[in-house]
C-alpha cells in the first residue's frame, strides 16, 4: 500500500510540475502581450529596416551551409511580437497573428506592418513563440542586433559558469570534450539567430541544473526533465530540441562514471529512457495544450491544419521508404558537420556501423553514451522532411553524438596510456 501511495504522490508531483511550469510560461507571455505597441515601435522600425537590408538566409562563409543563419524565422518572430494586441493579450498570444501579403517576402511584410500600419491577416498558432516574452521588453531598449548580442552574452555567461562548475568538480575531461563539441557545431553561428540560440541557452541552463542535482533521487531528475520539455516547447522553434535532454543526461552519466556511481546497464538505460519519456511527454503535452486552446478559440479546423503540417514535417522527403528517408535526412545533417551538403553513403554507413559496434562491444557506460548519441538520428527519421529541408541548423543536434564518441575515445585513450605506463 505504501508503495502504491508513493507512486501516486510522485505522479501528482509530475503533473503539478508540468502544469505549474506551463502556467508560469503562459503568464510571462500574457504579460509581454500586455505591453503597448508604442513602446516597441522604435525598436521594431530599426529591426524592420535591418531585415530589409539583409538576405533571408545568409552564410557567414559563402557556400558553407553550416554557417547559414536564419533571418526569415527571426523576422517572422519579430513580426508576431509587433502584432501582439495589448487590448486583447490572451487571444493575441494564442493566435500569434501577423501580416502576410501573398506576393511579398516576410521582411517586406514586416516592414509594411511597421511603417504602413498593415493589419495582421494570418495566424501562426502551431507554436508557442515563447521568445516573444523576451523580445517585446527588449525591443523597448534595442533592435534586432542588440537583442541578438544580449542573448549571445547570456549563452556565453552560462557556459562560463558551467565551465567553472565542471572545473571545480574535477571534470576536466568532460569540460574539454564539451568545449570541442561546441566548436564542431560552430556554436558562434547560433548567436546570429534568435531562432537558433534559444535551445542552446536552455540546454546549458539544464546541464547546470542537472549537475546540481546529480546525486538527487531519480524523481527529482524526472521533474527537471519535465521542466526542460515544457520550456523547450515554449521557447524553441523546432530546431535542435533534443539537446535539452540528451546532453544533460550525458553529463550525468559521465559524472557518475567518474565517481564510481554508475549502476547496472538495466538500471541506467531505464533511468535515461524514463527521463527522455518525461521530457517527451511534457514537450508534446505543451504543444497539445496550445493546439487545444487554439481550437477552442478559432474552431476545430485548426487541428486539421496542425495534422497537415505534421504530416509534411514527418513524411516529406526524397523517397517513400523509411530507410531511404532516414538515409537522406541523416546524410544531409552528417555532411553539414563537414561544411558540405552532400556526403558519400559509404562514410555515413561507416560512421553508423562504427557506433553500433562500440555500443555492442562496450560496457554499460559506452552503451549508455552511444544510445544517447543515436537520438538525433531517431529525430531525423521521425521528422525526415523537416530534417532535410532545414539541415543547415538541425545538424547541430549531433552535438550529443560528437560528445558521446568523444567521451568514449577519451576513456579508451586514458586506459591505453595507463596500461602503457604500468608495463
PEBELQUI-V909678 format. One record per pair of residues at least 24 apart in sequence whose C-alpha atoms are under 7 Angstrom apart, sorted by sequence separation. I is the first residue (numbers start at 1). GAP is how many residues later the second one is. D is the distance in whole Angstrom. If there is no record, write none. Layout:
I/GAP/D ; I/GAP/D
This chain:
51/24/7 ; 97/24/7 ; 98/24/5 ; 97/25/5 ; 98/25/6 ; 97/26/4 ; 96/27/5 ; 97/27/6 ; 373/27/5 ; 374/27/7 ; 95/28/6 ; 96/28/5 ; 373/28/4 ; 95/29/6 ; 96/29/6 ; 76/30/7 ; 95/30/5 ; 75/31/7 ; 79/31/6 ; 94/31/6 ; 245/31/7 ; 373/31/6 ; 75/32/6 ; 199/33/7 ; 72/34/7 ; 370/34/6 ; 369/35/5 ; 83/37/7 ; 198/37/6 ; 199/37/6 ; 44/38/7 ; 198/38/6 ; 206/38/7 ; 210/38/6 ; 214/38/6 ; 152/39/5 ; 203/40/6 ; 199/41/7 ; 203/41/4 ; 207/41/5 ; 211/41/7 ; 195/42/6 ; 199/42/6 ; 202/42/6 ; 206/42/6 ; 366/42/6 ; 148/43/6 ; 196/43/7 ; 148/44/6 ; 37/45/7 ; 148/45/7 ; 159/45/7 ; 199/45/7 ; 148/46/6 ; 155/46/5 ; 158/46/6 ; 162/46/6 ; 158/47/7 ; 330/47/6 ; 36/50/5 ; 225/50/6 ; 229/50/5 ; 233/50/5 ; 330/50/6 ; 33/51/6 ; 35/51/6 ; 81/51/6 ; 228/51/7 ; 229/51/6 ; 232/51/7 ; 329/51/6 ; 33/52/7 ; 34/52/4 ; 226/52/6 ; 230/52/5 ; 329/52/7 ; 33/53/6 ; 222/53/5 ; 225/53/6 ; 226/53/5 ; 229/53/5 ; 230/53/5 ; 233/53/6 ; 81/54/7 ; 225/54/5 ; 229/54/4 ; 233/54/7 ; 326/54/7 ; 34/55/6 ; 52/55/6 ; 81/55/6 ; 326/55/5 ; 329/55/5 ; 33/56/5 ; 51/56/6 ; 52/56/7 ; 222/56/6 ; 226/56/5 ; 230/56/6 ; 325/56/7 ; 332/56/6 ; 336/56/7 ; 326/58/7 ; 329/58/6 ; 333/58/5 ; 337/58/7 ; 30/59/6 ; 48/59/7 ; 325/59/6 ; 329/59/5 ; 332/59/6 ; 336/59/6 ; 30/60/6 ; 33/60/7 ; 333/61/7 ; 334/61/7 ; 48/62/6 ; 333/62/5 ; 30/63/7 ; 48/63/5 ; 29/64/7 ; 317/67/6 ; 314/68/6 ; 316/68/7 ; 317/68/5 ; 45/69/6 ; 314/69/4 ; 315/69/7 ; 316/69/4 ; 44/70/7 ; 313/70/5 ; 314/70/6 ; 315/70/6 ; 313/71/7 ; 314/71/6 ; 317/71/7 ; 313/72/5 ; 314/72/7 ; 312/73/7 ; 313/73/5 ; 44/95/7 ; 40/96/7 ; 43/96/5 ; 47/96/5 ; 43/97/6 ; 46/97/6 ; 47/97/5 ; 40/99/5 ; 43/99/6 ; 44/99/7 ; 265/99/5 ; 269/99/6 ; 40/100/5 ; 43/100/4 ; 264/100/7 ; 29/101/7 ; 32/101/5 ; 39/101/6 ; 29/103/7 ; 29/104/5 ; 32/104/6 ; 130/104/5 ; 131/104/5 ; 28/105/6 ; 32/105/7 ; 129/105/6 ; 130/105/4 ; 128/106/5 ; 129/106/6 ; 74/119/7 ; 250/119/6 ; 69/120/7 ; 74/120/6 ; 74/121/6 ; 67/122/6 ; 71/122/7 ; 73/122/6 ; 69/123/6 ; 70/123/6 ; 69/124/6 ; 246/126/6 ; 185/152/7 ; 247/153/6 ; 239/154/7 ; 240/154/6 ; 243/154/6 ; 246/154/7 ; 239/155/6 ; 242/155/7 ; 240/156/7 ; 240/157/5 ; 243/157/7 ; 128/162/7 ; 126/165/7 ; 125/169/7 ; 126/180/7 ; 95/199/7 ; 94/200/6 ; 17/206/7 ; 21/206/6 ; 18/208/6 ; 22/208/6 ; 14/209/6 ; 18/209/7 ; 21/209/7 ; 185/211/5 ; 185/214/7 ; 181/218/6 ; 181/221/6 ; 181/222/6 ; 178/225/6 ; 177/226/6 ; 177/229/6 ; 177/230/7 ; 18/264/7 ; 66/270/6 ; 65/271/7 ; 66/271/7 ; 66/273/5 ; 65/274/6 ; 64/275/5 ; 65/275/6 ; 64/276/7 ; 65/276/7 ; 68/324/7 ; 66/326/5 ; 65/327/6
